[in-house]
Amino acid sequence: MSRGLGDVYKRQAQEVYEQAQAFAKELEDKTVEVTLKTGKDGRSFGSVSPKEIAEAAKKQFGYELDKKKMHLPEPIRSLGTYNVPIRLHQKVTAEIKVHVSEK
């Protein structure tokens, strides 16, 4: 009897893994737009953190991204496009593009 239960758990784990892979593929095609306040000389005021990225992704695409799963060595402090890795599953890490423009 427990063998049947093990199969159910394996199938569920496989489904979760496949959903994470599909979501990773979907994220690759998206670019999250975030603005950063800058001065006359182009220097930025403040930075973009995983929290802002998660909020922007939710507002723009309806995605619930866990800011704690984003791997940003340090907050983004300049304009441009960045690839931000996000761990969706223990075996699946995706990259989401973040475009930081002037406010």
RAQUI-V488306 format. One record per residue. RES is the residue in one letter. SS is DSSP state (H for helix, E for strand, C for the rest). PHI is phi in degrees with one decimal (NA if undefined). PSI is psi in whole degrees, -180 to 180 (999 if undefined). Layout:
res=RES ss=SS phi=PHI psi=PSI
res=RES ss=SS phi=PHI psi=PSI
This chain:
res=M ss=C phi=NA psi=-41
res=S ss=H phi=-67.7 psi=-24
res=R ss=H phi=-63.0 psi=-42
res=G ss=H phi=-61.5 psi=-39
res=L ss=H phi=-65.9 psi=-39
res=G ss=H phi=-61.4 psi=-40
res=D ss=H phi=-63.7 psi=-40
res=V ss=H phi=-62.2 psi=-45
res=Y ss=H phi=-64.1 psi=-40
res=K ss=H phi=-63.3 psi=-43
res=R ss=H phi=-63.5 psi=-43
res=Q ss=H phi=-63.2 psi=-43
res=A ss=H phi=-62.7 psi=-40
res=Q ss=H phi=-64.8 psi=-40
res=E ss=H phi=-63.5 psi=-43
res=V ss=H phi=-63.0 psi=-42
res=Y ss=H phi=-62.1 psi=-45
res=E ss=H phi=-65.9 psi=-37
res=Q ss=H phi=-64.7 psi=-40
res=A ss=H phi=-63.8 psi=-41
res=Q ss=H phi=-63.5 psi=-43
res=A ss=H phi=-64.7 psi=-41
res=F ss=H phi=-66.6 psi=-38
res=A ss=H phi=-60.5 psi=-43
res=K ss=H phi=-63.9 psi=-40
res=E ss=H phi=-64.4 psi=-41
res=L ss=H phi=-64.3 psi=-33
res=E ss=H phi=-59.9 psi=-27
res=D ss=C phi=-90.0 psi=-2
res=K ss=C phi=-107.0 psi=151
res=T ss=E phi=-128.1 psi=122
res=V ss=E phi=-86.4 psi=128
res=E ss=E phi=-94.7 psi=126
res=V ss=E phi=-132.2 psi=143
res=T ss=E phi=-109.1 psi=153
res=L ss=E phi=-135.9 psi=132
res=K ss=C phi=-73.3 psi=131
res=T ss=E phi=-128.7 psi=158
res=G ss=C phi=-91.7 psi=-176
res=K ss=C phi=-59.1 psi=-37
res=D ss=C phi=-85.2 psi=7
res=G ss=C phi=86.9 psi=-2
res=R ss=C phi=-73.3 psi=143
res=S ss=E phi=-89.7 psi=150
res=F ss=C phi=-107.1 psi=117
res=G ss=C phi=85.5 psi=-163
res=S ss=C phi=-155.5 psi=172
res=V ss=E phi=-107.6 psi=123
res=S ss=C phi=-108.3 psi=170
res=P ss=H phi=-55.3 psi=-32
res=K ss=H phi=-61.7 psi=-46
res=E ss=H phi=-65.3 psi=-38
res=I ss=H phi=-64.3 psi=-45
res=A ss=H phi=-62.3 psi=-42
res=E ss=H phi=-64.6 psi=-42
res=A ss=H phi=-66.1 psi=-41
res=A ss=H phi=-63.5 psi=-37
res=K ss=H phi=-68.5 psi=-44
res=K ss=H phi=-67.1 psi=-43
res=Q ss=H phi=-81.8 psi=-36
res=F ss=H phi=-125.1 psi=-8
res=G ss=C phi=78.6 psi=16
res=Y ss=C phi=-83.5 psi=138
res=E ss=C phi=-98.8 psi=93
res=L ss=C phi=-101.8 psi=137
res=D ss=C phi=-83.6 psi=114
res=K ss=H phi=-60.3 psi=-27
res=K ss=H phi=-72.9 psi=-17
res=K ss=H phi=-94.7 psi=-2
res=M ss=E phi=-84.3 psi=138
res=H ss=E phi=-106.5 psi=90
res=L ss=C phi=-115.0 psi=109
res=P ss=C phi=-57.1 psi=-35
res=E ss=C phi=-154.0 psi=157
res=P ss=C phi=-58.0 psi=149
res=I ss=E phi=-77.5 psi=125
res=R ss=C phi=-117.8 psi=5
res=S ss=C phi=-140.3 psi=163
res=L ss=C phi=-71.8 psi=154
res=G ss=E phi=139.3 psi=-171
res=T ss=E phi=-113.9 psi=133
res=Y ss=E phi=-127.7 psi=146
res=N ss=E phi=-99.3 psi=118
res=V ss=E phi=-109.8 psi=116
res=P ss=E phi=-70.8 psi=140
res=I ss=E phi=-137.6 psi=130
res=R ss=E phi=-86.5 psi=117
res=L ss=E phi=-98.2 psi=-22
res=H ss=E phi=-160.2 psi=160
res=Q ss=C phi=-59.8 psi=-23
res=K ss=C phi=-110.9 psi=2
res=V ss=E phi=-130.6 psi=119
res=T ss=E phi=-120.9 psi=129
res=A ss=E phi=-109.2 psi=167
res=E ss=E phi=-122.2 psi=131
res=I ss=E phi=-112.0 psi=137
res=K ss=E phi=-82.4 psi=135
res=V ss=E phi=-123.0 psi=118
res=H ss=E phi=-102.2 psi=118
res=V ss=E phi=-103.4 psi=119
res=S ss=E phi=-120.6 psi=170
res=E ss=E phi=-73.2 psi=138
res=K ss=C phi=-80.4 psi=999
